[in-house]
Amino acid sequence: MAGKTFAEKILGAQSGSIIFKKPDIILSHDNTASIFNTFRKMNGKKVKYPEQLLIVLDHNAPPTTAKLANQYQKIRDIVREQEVTKFHDAGKGICHQIMAGYAKPGMVIVGSDSHTCTAGAFNAFAAGIDRTETAGLWRQGETWFRVPESLKITLYGKLQPGVYAKDISLWIIGTIGARGADYMSIEYHGDGVKNLTVSQRMTLANLASEMGAKNAVFPMDKVLKEYLGDSYTGEGVWADEDAV
């Protein structure tokens, strides 16, 4: 019997299966007010698990019009009303950058941003979802996933001067096409991984959505352990060597 992929392990089922899962983190940003309006249309009153929510104001920071400024204020009101503790106001950073302070190995992370997959650099299953699904999660606390098939990408060597992590992603996209990894879980393997910093891994994971992937993920290794520090004692999740 073949081994299990990262996605199969973390979601607890074979690829192609439909499962329900409670995410560890639900990310939203400037679209939070729109999500809240949909939440209300779903007859939502109080977010089921406010500790799941991570809200960051970043896309229009600082707001350049009165309309945007009022929208930001509405989001602040929502944060207070719903008792959201993981809130970062305008000027604190980009949501994917801030996520680096929350994402941990083995987590399931979703967000109303197509580049939520950036958090896969931290050995998490991280995927973008739409606003309506986010509103449903606020109300129910869990959502369904189809366990994706996996694409193993093996990296060798180290980046040469003038070559960057984004160049690797663009080369891969150019090779397999913009839909070459549709709804797949990309696993980065190989000796080349150990030569990539966490920020470089974030770049590679971020651009997975540009090849159609559901998520992209890196292993829990020495580089990530050093980044997380001594306070993190977990082992993470990774594919079996004979996974297919």
C-alpha positions as CSV (number, residue, x, y, z in Angstrom):
1,M,0.0,0.0,0.0
2,A,1.4,3.4,-1.0
3,G,2.3,6.0,1.6
4,K,0.3,9.1,2.2
5,T,1.0,12.6,0.9
6,F,1.1,15.7,3.0
7,A,-2.5,16.7,2.1
8,E,-3.8,13.2,2.8
9,K,-2.1,13.2,6.2
10,I,-3.2,16.6,7.3
11,L,-6.8,16.3,6.0
12,G,-7.1,12.7,7.2
13,A,-8.4,11.1,4.0
14,Q,-7.3,9.9,0.5
15,S,-7.0,12.3,-2.4
16,G,-10.4,12.9,-4.0
17,S,-12.3,12.4,-0.7
18,I,-14.7,15.1,0.6
19,I,-14.0,15.9,4.2
20,F,-15.1,18.6,6.7
21,K,-12.5,20.4,8.7
22,K,-12.3,23.2,11.3
23,P,-9.5,25.5,10.2
24,D,-7.0,26.8,12.8
25,I,-7.0,30.3,11.2
26,I,-9.4,32.1,9.0
27,L,-7.7,35.2,7.3
28,S,-9.5,38.2,5.9
29,H,-8.4,41.8,5.2
30,D,-10.0,44.8,3.6
31,N,-12.8,42.5,2.3
32,T,-13.9,41.9,5.9
33,A,-16.9,44.3,5.7
34,S,-18.2,42.6,2.6
35,I,-17.8,39.2,4.3
36,F,-19.7,40.5,7.3
37,N,-22.6,41.7,5.1
38,T,-22.9,38.2,3.7
39,F,-22.6,36.7,7.2
40,R,-25.6,38.8,8.2
41,K,-27.5,37.6,5.1
42,M,-26.9,34.1,6.4
43,N,-28.6,35.1,9.6
44,G,-25.3,35.2,11.4
45,K,-25.1,37.2,14.6
46,K,-22.0,36.1,16.5
47,V,-19.0,34.4,14.9
48,K,-18.9,30.8,16.2
49,Y,-15.2,30.8,17.0
50,P,-13.8,34.3,17.0
51,E,-10.4,32.9,18.0
52,Q,-10.1,31.5,14.5
53,L,-10.2,34.9,12.8
54,L,-7.2,36.9,11.8
55,I,-8.1,40.3,10.3
56,V,-5.5,42.6,8.8
57,L,-6.1,46.0,7.2
58,D,-3.5,46.3,4.4
59,H,-4.7,46.5,0.8
60,N,-5.8,50.1,0.9
61,A,-3.6,51.3,3.8
62,P,-3.6,54.2,4.3
63,P,-7.1,54.7,2.9
64,T,-7.1,57.3,0.1
65,T,-10.8,58.2,0.1
66,A,-13.5,58.9,2.6
67,K,-15.3,55.7,1.4
68,L,-12.3,53.5,2.1
69,A,-11.7,55.2,5.5
70,N,-15.3,54.6,6.5
71,Q,-15.0,50.9,5.4
72,Y,-11.9,50.6,7.6
73,Q,-13.9,52.0,10.6
74,K,-16.7,49.6,9.9
75,I,-14.2,46.7,10.1
76,R,-12.8,48.0,13.4
77,D,-16.4,48.1,14.7
78,I,-16.9,44.5,13.6
79,V,-13.7,43.4,15.3
80,R,-14.9,44.9,18.6
81,E,-18.5,43.6,18.2
82,Q,-17.3,40.0,17.4
83,E,-14.5,40.1,20.0
84,V,-11.8,39.3,17.5
85,T,-8.4,39.3,19.2
86,K,-6.1,38.7,16.2
87,F,-6.6,42.1,14.6
88,H,-3.9,44.2,12.9
89,D,-4.8,47.7,11.9
90,A,-3.6,49.7,8.9
91,G,0.2,50.2,8.8
92,K,1.1,47.0,10.7
93,G,2.1,45.1,7.6
94,I,0.8,42.9,4.8
95,C,-1.5,40.1,5.8
96,H,0.8,37.3,4.5
97,Q,3.7,38.9,6.3
98,I,1.7,39.1,9.6
99,M,0.5,35.5,9.1
100,A,4.2,34.5,9.7
101,G,3.6,35.3,13.3
102,Y,0.7,32.9,13.6
103,A,1.2,30.0,11.2
104,K,2.6,26.8,12.7
105,P,3.4,23.4,11.3
106,G,0.4,21.1,11.0
107,M,-2.1,23.9,10.9
108,V,-5.0,24.2,8.5
109,I,-5.3,27.8,7.4
110,V,-7.8,29.4,5.0
111,G,-8.3,33.0,3.9
112,S,-10.3,35.2,1.6
113,D,-7.2,36.0,-0.4
114,S,-5.9,33.8,-3.3
115,H,-2.3,34.0,-1.9
116,T,-3.2,32.6,1.5
117,C,-1.1,29.6,0.3
118,T,2.0,31.7,1.3
119,A,1.7,30.1,4.8
120,G,2.6,26.8,3.4
121,A,6.2,27.9,4.0
122,F,5.5,27.1,7.6
123,N,4.5,23.4,6.9
124,A,0.8,24.3,7.1
125,F,-2.0,23.4,4.8
126,A,-3.0,26.9,3.6
127,A,-5.5,27.7,0.9
128,G,-7.5,30.6,-0.4
129,I,-11.3,30.6,-0.3
130,D,-13.9,33.1,-1.5
131,R,-15.8,35.6,0.6
132,T,-19.1,33.7,0.8
133,E,-17.3,30.6,2.0
134,T,-15.5,32.7,4.6
135,A,-18.8,34.1,5.8
136,G,-20.1,30.5,6.1
137,L,-17.1,29.6,8.2
138,W,-17.7,32.5,10.5
139,R,-21.2,31.1,11.1
140,Q,-20.4,27.3,11.2
141,G,-16.7,27.1,12.2
142,E,-15.9,24.4,9.6
143,T,-16.0,23.9,5.9
144,W,-15.6,21.1,3.3
145,F,-12.5,20.3,1.3
146,R,-11.9,17.9,-1.5
147,V,-8.5,16.4,-0.6
148,P,-6.2,17.5,-3.5
149,E,-3.9,15.3,-5.5
150,S,-0.3,16.1,-5.0
151,L,2.5,17.4,-7.2
152,K,6.0,16.7,-6.0
153,I,8.6,19.2,-7.1
154,T,12.2,18.4,-6.2
155,L,14.8,21.2,-5.9
156,Y,18.5,20.8,-6.2
157,G,21.5,23.0,-5.4
158,K,21.3,26.6,-4.4
159,L,20.4,29.9,-5.9
160,Q,23.2,31.6,-7.9
161,P,23.9,35.4,-7.6
162,G,21.1,37.3,-9.3
163,V,18.7,34.4,-9.2
164,Y,15.8,34.7,-6.8
165,A,13.0,32.5,-5.4
166,K,10.5,34.2,-7.7
167,D,12.6,33.1,-10.7
168,I,12.1,29.5,-9.6
169,S,8.4,29.9,-9.5
170,L,8.2,31.7,-12.9
171,W,10.3,28.9,-14.4
172,I,8.0,26.2,-13.0
173,I,4.9,28.1,-14.2
174,G,6.5,28.5,-17.6
175,T,7.2,24.8,-17.7
176,I,3.8,23.4,-16.5
177,G,1.6,26.3,-17.5
178,A,-0.8,28.5,-15.5
179,R,-3.2,25.6,-15.0
180,G,-0.5,22.9,-14.7
181,A,-1.3,22.3,-11.0
182,D,-5.0,22.9,-10.9
183,Y,-6.4,22.1,-7.4
184,M,-3.2,20.3,-6.5
185,S,-1.1,20.3,-3.4
186,I,2.4,21.2,-4.3
187,E,5.1,19.6,-2.1
188,Y,8.6,21.0,-2.3
189,H,11.3,18.3,-1.8
190,G,15.0,17.8,-2.3
191,D,18.4,19.0,-1.1
192,G,17.7,22.4,-2.5
193,V,15.0,23.1,0.0
194,K,17.5,23.4,2.9
195,N,19.3,26.2,1.0
196,L,16.1,28.4,1.0
197,T,15.3,30.8,3.7
198,V,11.8,31.0,5.2
199,S,11.2,34.2,3.2
200,Q,12.2,32.5,0.0
201,R,9.9,29.6,0.8
202,M,7.1,32.1,1.3
203,T,7.7,33.5,-2.2
204,L,7.5,30.0,-3.7
205,A,4.4,29.1,-1.7
206,N,2.8,32.5,-2.5
207,L,3.1,31.9,-6.3
208,A,1.5,28.5,-6.2
209,S,-1.8,30.0,-6.9
210,E,-0.5,31.3,-10.2
211,M,-0.2,27.7,-11.4
212,G,-3.7,26.9,-10.2
213,A,-2.6,25.0,-7.1
214,K,-4.8,24.6,-4.0
215,N,-1.8,24.9,-1.7
216,A,2.0,24.6,-1.6
217,V,4.0,23.3,1.3
218,F,7.5,22.9,2.6
219,P,8.8,20.4,5.2
220,M,9.4,21.0,8.9
221,D,13.3,21.1,8.8
222,K,16.2,22.7,10.5
223,V,15.7,26.0,8.7
224,L,12.1,26.3,9.9
225,K,12.9,25.0,13.4
226,E,15.5,27.8,13.8
227,Y,12.9,30.3,12.5
228,L,10.3,29.2,15.0
229,G,12.7,29.1,17.9
230,D,12.9,26.9,21.0
231,S,9.3,27.7,22.1
232,Y,8.0,25.4,19.3
233,T,8.5,21.7,20.0
234,G,6.2,20.1,17.5
235,E,7.3,17.9,14.6
236,G,5.1,19.0,11.8
237,V,3.6,16.9,9.0
238,W,5.2,15.5,5.9
239,A,4.6,13.0,3.2
240,D,5.8,9.4,3.4
241,E,8.7,8.6,1.2
242,D,6.6,6.2,-0.9
243,A,3.7,8.5,-1.3
244,V,2.2,8.8,-4.8
